[in-house]
Amino acid sequence: MNNNNNMNMAQLMAMLSKMDKKDLEQGLNKVSQMLKSKDADAIIDEIKKNK
């Protein structure tokens, strides 16, 4: 994965396509909860920590 903060759409889609439906739904739920409760920088930091 490249080092810049903006993961390109192709990389993101490739990652998502490897996940099964259940994992994908859980991930999307987490993201939607994060978006409601945190600012974008906090979300990006969380994602970086979880790599």
Backbone as CSV, one residue per row, in Angstrom:
resi,resn,N_x,N_y,N_z,CA_x,CA_y,CA_z,C_x,C_y,C_z
1,MET,0.846,-1.191,0.000,0.000,0.000,0.000,0.883,1.243,0.000
2,ASN,0.458,2.253,-0.705,1.291,3.453,-0.772,1.196,4.251,0.522
3,ASN,2.131,5.164,0.714,2.229,5.865,1.990,1.379,7.103,2.108
4,ASN,0.792,7.571,1.002,-0.002,8.788,1.177,-1.342,8.479,1.825
5,ASN,-1.967,9.485,2.404,-3.169,9.267,3.196,-4.391,8.922,2.365
6,ASN,-4.392,9.301,1.107,-5.561,9.066,0.287,-5.450,7.741,-0.432
7,MET,-6.108,6.731,0.125,-6.131,5.442,-0.545,-6.974,5.625,-1.810
8,ASN,-6.476,5.175,-2.940,-7.294,5.401,-4.122,-8.450,4.423,-4.181
9,MET,-9.440,4.774,-4.979,-10.688,4.030,-5.056,-10.448,2.577,-5.468
10,ALA,-9.530,2.345,-6.373,-9.269,0.975,-6.845,-8.765,0.092,-5.702
11,GLN,-7.854,0.638,-4.884,-7.343,-0.119,-3.744,-8.469,-0.423,-2.762
12,LEU,-9.308,0.582,-2.529,-10.411,0.409,-1.598,-11.372,-0.665,-2.101
13,MET,-11.727,-0.606,-3.373,-12.650,-1.583,-3.941,-12.048,-2.984,-3.909
14,ALA,-10.749,-3.095,-4.159,-10.085,-4.397,-4.120,-10.146,-4.974,-2.710
15,MET,-9.915,-4.126,-1.721,-9.983,-4.561,-0.332,-11.387,-5.044,0.009
16,LEU,-12.383,-4.239,-0.374,-13.765,-4.577,-0.049,-14.194,-5.867,-0.735
17,SER,-13.724,-6.081,-1.954,-14.150,-7.262,-2.704,-13.631,-8.552,-2.090
18,LYS,-12.569,-8.451,-1.271,-12.007,-9.633,-0.622,-12.741,-10.000,0.663
19,MET,-13.545,-9.095,1.171,-14.242,-9.345,2.428,-15.544,-10.084,2.155
20,ASP,-15.956,-10.946,3.103,-17.266,-11.554,2.898,-18.356,-10.596,3.384
21,LYS,-19.587,-10.935,3.046,-20.696,-10.012,3.263,-20.840,-9.619,4.743
22,LYS,-20.699,-10.586,5.627,-20.865,-10.310,7.052,-19.808,-9.324,7.542
23,ASP,-18.537,-9.566,7.166,-17.467,-8.653,7.575,-17.693,-7.265,7.002
24,LEU,-18.128,-7.236,5.760,-18.370,-5.968,5.088,-19.454,-5.176,5.810
25,GLU,-20.539,-5.854,6.161,-21.626,-5.169,6.870,-21.166,-4.643,8.218
26,GLN,-20.385,-5.455,8.954,-19.867,-4.999,10.249,-18.961,-3.786,10.064
27,GLY,-18.103,-3.853,9.062,-17.197,-2.740,8.790,-17.946,-1.468,8.444
28,LEU,-18.965,-1.600,7.608,-19.737,-0.429,7.213,-20.504,0.151,8.391
29,ASN,-21.006,-0.712,9.254,-21.680,-0.217,10.456,-20.722,0.574,11.333
30,LYS,-19.500,0.058,11.498,-18.491,0.768,12.295,-18.195,2.120,11.686
31,VAL,-18.007,2.131,10.369,-17.702,3.393,9.690,-18.842,4.384,9.880
32,SER,-20.063,3.919,9.719,-21.178,4.854,9.837,-21.300,5.391,11.254
33,GLN,-21.008,4.553,12.250,-21.021,5.044,13.632,-19.896,6.047,13.882
34,MET,-18.732,5.764,13.315,-17.609,6.693,13.461,-17.934,8.036,12.828
35,LEU,-18.576,7.980,11.659,-18.886,9.237,10.968,-19.853,10.085,11.777
36,LYS,-20.741,9.444,12.512,-21.684,10.191,13.339,-20.996,10.812,14.545
37,SER,-19.926,10.148,15.033,-19.391,10.555,16.328,-18.024,11.237,16.282
38,LYS,-17.319,11.112,15.184,-15.956,11.644,15.146,-15.747,12.510,13.918
39,ASP,-14.728,13.337,13.984,-14.350,14.099,12.804,-13.469,13.226,11.901
40,ALA,-13.296,13.646,10.682,-12.583,12.854,9.672,-11.166,12.496,10.101
41,ASP,-10.448,13.418,10.709,-9.067,13.137,11.120,-9.005,12.004,12.140
42,ALA,-9.953,11.999,13.065,-9.983,10.935,14.069,-10.236,9.585,13.403
43,ILE,-11.113,9.556,12.417,-11.409,8.317,11.704,-10.182,7.822,10.953
44,ILE,-9.491,8.718,10.286,-8.288,8.350,9.539,-7.239,7.796,10.501
45,ASP,-7.085,8.418,11.654,-6.134,7.912,12.654,-6.501,6.511,13.101
46,GLU,-7.797,6.256,13.352,-8.255,4.924,13.746,-7.889,3.894,12.685
47,ILE,-8.158,4.235,11.436,-7.905,3.306,10.329,-6.420,2.989,10.240
48,LYS,-5.580,3.999,10.389,-4.133,3.777,10.344,-3.679,2.846,11.451
49,LYS,-4.252,3.022,12.648,-3.874,2.179,13.787,-4.261,0.730,13.557
50,ASN,-5.354,0.510,12.842,-5.899,-0.841,12.680,-5.288,-1.616,11.534
51,LYS,-4.333,-1.019,10.797,-3.730,-1.724,9.663,-2.939,-2.913,10.129
